[in-house]
């Protein structure tokens, strides 16, 4: 289904766009989209959210979709945006779920604002990219990028622009990242509705150009500004063993670093476990 975009404006004039799915009177959960994606990704949880009485708030990060670009932001800045939006919506407590490139943003909320959070989930989330072991199991093109983004800023920019061009004008619209992934992901793409949603969320990611997604690539590959070992909240982790976009080793890294964490591994699945196991994920985070 399609939901209208709401906008919240900060005192400095910067705006952040967000959509809501599920039961608008249900338990609140913030959904943090991947890379390059947008609030539209959360449509996958709409029907399940209604059935389980969960209110899903899906904001676009700065520079994505309807959200203004924020120069010089860091991952540590994100919790302030989340708190401001939660206050605007009169939400004192809420769960957070970060999917893929949204994983670091769920982690930083667990670290920075634990008093506001009920539950924390990271599904196929990127971990800090320290050491090449995190990249084992990724497709070769992704591996080359992640190994070099921190050393060559031009590579981050050019990779993002190429992704934008592919999404806007290419016949596959960026779907090659999944089509050349796990067999389970390829099978999922037989679903026309899923193909349309992925197409739309990636196009929306680049609505304001490439700067927002390009900055994310930088932030993923530098020091995040906090230690995962300092997270005191329990963090639930979900990963597919066959994922070639986000390595299972990243989930294992989170599990090793976060003192109170629970890792669920799906042996024969890939990057789309956040969709195939959406009900299981929401049930765990809504307790």
VENKA-V581095 format. One record per pair of residues at least 24 apart in sequence whose C-alpha atoms are under 10 Angstrom apart, sorted by the first residue. I is the first residue (numbers start at 0). J is the second residue. Records with the same first field share a line. If there is no record, write none. Layout:
# VENKA-V581095
I->J / J
This chain:
# VENKA-V581095
0->39 / 42 / 43 / 45 / 46 / 196
1->39 / 42
2->38 / 39 / 42 / 45
4->38 / 39 / 57 / 58 / 64 / 65
5->58 / 65
6->58 / 65 / 66 / 84
7->58 / 66 / 80 / 83 / 84 / 87 / 88
8->66 / 67 / 83 / 84 / 87
9->80 / 83 / 84
12->67
13->61 / 66 / 67 / 68 / 69
14->61 / 65 / 66 / 67 / 68 / 69
15->58 / 59 / 60 / 61 / 62 / 63 / 64 / 65 / 66 / 67 / 68 / 80 / 84
16->57 / 58 / 59 / 60 / 61 / 63 / 64 / 65 / 66 / 67 / 84
17->56 / 57 / 58 / 59 / 60 / 64 / 65 / 66 / 84
18->42 / 55 / 56 / 57 / 58 / 59
19->45 / 54 / 55 / 56 / 57 / 58
20->44 / 45 / 46 / 47 / 48 / 49 / 53 / 54 / 55 / 56 / 57
21->45 / 46 / 47 / 48 / 49 / 50 / 51 / 52 / 53 / 54 / 55 / 56
22->46 / 47 / 48 / 49 / 50 / 51 / 52 / 53 / 54 / 55
23->48 / 49 / 52 / 53 / 54 / 55 / 56
24->49 / 52 / 53 / 54
25->49 / 50 / 51 / 52 / 53 / 54 / 55 / 285
26->51 / 52 / 53 / 54 / 55 / 90 / 92 / 93 / 94 / 284 / 285 / 286
27->52 / 53 / 54 / 55 / 56 / 85 / 90 / 91 / 92 / 93 / 94 / 95 / 117 / 284 / 285
28->53 / 54 / 55 / 56 / 57 / 92 / 93 / 94 / 95 / 96 / 116 / 117 / 118 / 119 / 281 / 284 / 285
29->54 / 55 / 56 / 57 / 58 / 81 / 85 / 93 / 94 / 95 / 96 / 97 / 105 / 116 / 119
30->55 / 56 / 57 / 58 / 59 / 94 / 95 / 96 / 97 / 98 / 101 / 104 / 105 / 120
31->56 / 57 / 58 / 59 / 60 / 95 / 96 / 97 / 98 / 99 / 100 / 101 / 102 / 103 / 104 / 105 / 121
32->57 / 58 / 59 / 60 / 96 / 97 / 98 / 99 / 100 / 101 / 102 / 104 / 200 / 204
33->59 / 60 / 97 / 98 / 99 / 100 / 101 / 102 / 103 / 104 / 123 / 124 / 125 / 200 / 201 / 204 / 212
34->63 / 98 / 99 / 100 / 101 / 125 / 200 / 201 / 204 / 212 / 213 / 215 / 216
35->63 / 99 / 100 / 101 / 159 / 162 / 163 / 166 / 173 / 200 / 201 / 202 / 203 / 204 / 205 / 209 / 211 / 212 / 213 / 215 / 216
36->60 / 63 / 64 / 99 / 100 / 101 / 197 / 198 / 199 / 200 / 201 / 202 / 203 / 204 / 205 / 212
37->63 / 64 / 65 / 66 / 197 / 199 / 200 / 201 / 202 / 203 / 204 / 205 / 206
38->63 / 64 / 65 / 200 / 201 / 203 / 204
39->64 / 196 / 197 / 198 / 199 / 200 / 201 / 202 / 203 / 204
40->98 / 193 / 196 / 197 / 198 / 199 / 200 / 201 / 274
41->98 / 196 / 200 / 274
42->193 / 196 / 200
43->192 / 193 / 196 / 273 / 274 / 275 / 277
44->273 / 274 / 277 / 278 / 280 / 281
46->278
47->277 / 278 / 281 / 282
48->277 / 278 / 281 / 282
50->278
51->278 / 281 / 282 / 285
52->285
53->281 / 282 / 284 / 285
54->93 / 285
55->93 / 94 / 95 / 96 / 281
56->84 / 85 / 88 / 93 / 95
57->96
58->84
59->203 / 204
60->101 / 104 / 204 / 211 / 212 / 215
61->207 / 210 / 211 / 212 / 214 / 215
62->204 / 205 / 206 / 207 / 208 / 209 / 210 / 211 / 212 / 213 / 214 / 215
63->201 / 202 / 203 / 204 / 205 / 206 / 207 / 208 / 209 / 210 / 211 / 212
64->200 / 201 / 202 / 203 / 204 / 205 / 206 / 207 / 208 / 211
65->203 / 204 / 205 / 206 / 207
66->204 / 206 / 207 / 211
67->207 / 211
68->207 / 208 / 210 / 211 / 212 / 214
69->210 / 211 / 214
70->210 / 211 / 214
71->214
72->214 / 215 / 218
73->214 / 215 / 217 / 218 / 219 / 221 / 222 / 223 / 224
74->103 / 104 / 106 / 107 / 108 / 215 / 218 / 219 / 222 / 223 / 224 / 225
75->103 / 104 / 106 / 107 / 108 / 110 / 111 / 223 / 224 / 225
76->104 / 107 / 108 / 111
77->103 / 104 / 105 / 107 / 108 / 111
78->104 / 105 / 106 / 107 / 108 / 109 / 110 / 111 / 112
79->108 / 111 / 112
81->108 / 112
82->108 / 112 / 115
85->115
90->115
91->115 / 116
92->116 / 117 / 118
93->117 / 118 / 119 / 284 / 285
94->118 / 119 / 120 / 281 / 284 / 285 / 286
95->119 / 120 / 121 / 234 / 284 / 285
96->120 / 121 / 122 / 124 / 234 / 235 / 236 / 280 / 281 / 284
97->121 / 122 / 123 / 124 / 125 / 236 / 273
98->122 / 123 / 124 / 125 / 237 / 270 / 271 / 272 / 273 / 274
99->123 / 124 / 125 / 126 / 238 / 244 / 245 / 270 / 271 / 273
100->124 / 125 / 126 / 215 / 216 / 219 / 245
101->125 / 215
102->126 / 236
103->127 / 218 / 219 / 223 / 227
104->223
105->234
106->225 / 226 / 227 / 230 / 232 / 234 / 253 / 257
107->223 / 224 / 225 / 226 / 227 / 230
108->230 / 232
109->227 / 229 / 230 / 231 / 232 / 233 / 234
110->225 / 226 / 227 / 228 / 229 / 230 / 231 / 232
111->225 / 229 / 230
112->232
113->230 / 231 / 232 / 233
114->232
116->232
117->232 / 233 / 284 / 285 / 286
118->232 / 233 / 234 / 235 / 283 / 284 / 285 / 286
119->232 / 233 / 234 / 235 / 236 / 260 / 283 / 284 / 285
120->233 / 234 / 235 / 236 / 237 / 260 / 261 / 280 / 281 / 283 / 284
121->234 / 235 / 236 / 237 / 238 / 250 / 253 / 262 / 273 / 280
122->235 / 236 / 237 / 238 / 239 / 245 / 250 / 262 / 263 / 270 / 271 / 272 / 273 / 274 / 276 / 277 / 280
123->236 / 237 / 238 / 239 / 240 / 242 / 244 / 245 / 246 / 247 / 249 / 250 / 264 / 269 / 270 / 271 / 272 / 273
124->236 / 237 / 238 / 244 / 245 / 246 / 247 / 249 / 250 / 253 / 270 / 273
125->219 / 244 / 245 / 246 / 247 / 248 / 249 / 250 / 252 / 253
126->219 / 220 / 227 / 245 / 246 / 248 / 249 / 250 / 251 / 252 / 253
127->218 / 219 / 220 / 221 / 222 / 223 / 226 / 227 / 249 / 252 / 253
128->219 / 220 / 221 / 222 / 249 / 252
129->220 / 221 / 222 / 252
132->246 / 248 / 249 / 252
133->245 / 246 / 247 / 248 / 249 / 250 / 251 / 252
134->243 / 244 / 245 / 246 / 247 / 248 / 249
135->243 / 245 / 246 / 247 / 248 / 249
136->240 / 241 / 242 / 243 / 244 / 245 / 246 / 247 / 248
137->180 / 241 / 242 / 243 / 244 / 245 / 246 / 247 / 248
138->176 / 179 / 180 / 181 / 242 / 243 / 244 / 245 / 246
139->243 / 244
140->176 / 244
141->176 / 243 / 244 / 245
142->243 / 244 / 245 / 246
144->216
145->216 / 219 / 220
146->220
147->220
148->216 / 217 / 219 / 220 / 221
149->216 / 217 / 218 / 219 / 220 / 221
150->217 / 220 / 221
151->217
152->213 / 214 / 216 / 217
153->213
154->213 / 216
155->212 / 213 / 214 / 215 / 216 / 217
156->209 / 210 / 212 / 213 / 214 / 216 / 217
157->209 / 213
158->209 / 213 / 216
159->205 / 208 / 209 / 210 / 211 / 212 / 213 / 214 / 215 / 216
160->205 / 208 / 209 / 210 / 212 / 213
161->209
162->201 / 205 / 209 / 212
163->201 / 202 / 204 / 205 / 206 / 208 / 209 / 212
164->202 / 205 / 209
165->202
166->198 / 199 / 200 / 201 / 202 / 203 / 204 / 205
167->198 / 201 / 202 / 203 / 205 / 206
171->198
172->197 / 198 / 199 / 201 / 202
173->197 / 198 / 201 / 202
174->198 / 201
176->243 / 244 / 270
177->242 / 243 / 244 / 269 / 270 / 271
179->243 / 244
180->241 / 242 / 243 / 244 / 269 / 270
181->239 / 240 / 241 / 242 / 243 / 244 / 267 / 268 / 269 / 270 / 271
182->241 / 242 / 267 / 268 / 269
183->239 / 241 / 242 / 267 / 268 / 269 / 270 / 271 / 272 / 275
184->241 / 242 / 268 / 269 / 270 / 271 / 272 / 275
185->269 / 271
187->271 / 274 / 275
188->271
193->274
226->256 / 257
227->252 / 253 / 254 / 255 / 256 / 257 / 258
228->253 / 254 / 255 / 256 / 257 / 258 / 259
229->256 / 257 / 258
230->256 / 257 / 258 / 259 / 260
231->257 / 258 / 259 / 260
232->257 / 258 / 259 / 260
233->257 / 258 / 259 / 260 / 261
234->258 / 259 / 260 / 261 / 262 / 284
235->259 / 260 / 261 / 262 / 263 / 280 / 283 / 284
236->260 / 261 / 262 / 263 / 264 / 280
237->261 / 262 / 263 / 264 / 265 / 272 / 273 / 276 / 280
238->262 / 263 / 264 / 265 / 266 / 268 / 269 / 270 / 271 / 272 / 273
239->263 / 264 / 265 / 266 / 267 / 268 / 269 / 270 / 271 / 272 / 273
240->264 / 265 / 266 / 267 / 268 / 269 / 270
241->265 / 266 / 267 / 268 / 269 / 270
242->266 / 267 / 268 / 269 / 270 / 271 / 272
243->269 / 270
244->269 / 270 / 271
245->269 / 270
246->270
